[in-house]
Amino acid sequence: MSNEVAIDYNAGLTGALAWSVEQFGGNPLTAAQLNALPGISAPQGM
């Protein structure tokens, strides 16, 4: 498998994100809050 390293990297990143949310909580940003960030736009329909 030629993308095995990428799969392992993504699994670790996902695990770290899940741990961070578990430890610190948080709420997802709304589309309006995302659009207010420089260089970021939320997809239509959110």
N, C-alpha and C positions, 0 to 999 in steps of 0.2 A: 504494500500500500504506500503510495507516494505522499500522501497528505497526513500520515500518522502523527507527525510532530504538531501540526496545526490542530488536530483533534484534541491532543493532550493539552495544548495551550488553552484552547477554548474551554475545556472542562475545568481547568484550574481557575480561569477568570470567572466563569459562572459560579463556581463554588465560593470564591472570595466575595463576589457580589451578594450571594445569598447569605453568607455569614454577616456581612456588613449590614444588610437590611435587618437581619435577626437581632443583631446587637444594638443598632441605633435607630431602627424604625424609619419612619418617613412616609411622606405622601407623594404620589406622582404629581408632576406638574400638569396643569391644564394646557390646552392648545394655546390660549392667550398668553400664558406665562412662558411657554416655549417660544412663541413668536416674538416675545419681548427680548429674548436673548440675542446678542449680536451674532450674525452668521448662521442662525438656526431657524428653520421654519417647520412647523408641524404639518403633516400631511392633511389634506382636506378630508372632512368627514370624521374627525376626532371629536 
